[in-house]
Amino acid sequence: MRQSSSRPHPDLVTLLTQAGRSEARPFAPAIKRLVVHLAEGQGRGQVRDDLDPHLAAAQALVLMVAYLGLESLIATSAPPLGADEPTLRERWKEAAVRLVLDGVAAH
């Protein structure tokens, strides 16, 4: 799960930002894929063994979906973020994925 570069894994960014596009049970496909990624990472020793993959997957999606739904309100409420509005979404997505990956990584 952890990459050597400072940029997050592009597949995870895509997965997290497109999570709500399925019709019924909109987050089920994304949660399933994240659970698999996290469980595989545990098997390789890259993800903490004490982590619940289902809980972590749901938390990662909540983080991204809540931000995307509240983006303009957050930018307005935090002037330093609003000043960089043209690049804010991309920066935020990358930082959110990095936050999740750092939180689940085995040390």
Secondary structure as UniProt FT lines:
FT   HELIX           10..17
FT   HELIX           19..21
FT   TURN            26..27
FT   HELIX           28..43
FT   TURN            44..45
FT   TURN            49..50
FT   HELIX           53..77
FT   HELIX           79..82
FT   TURN            83..84
FT   HELIX           85..104
//
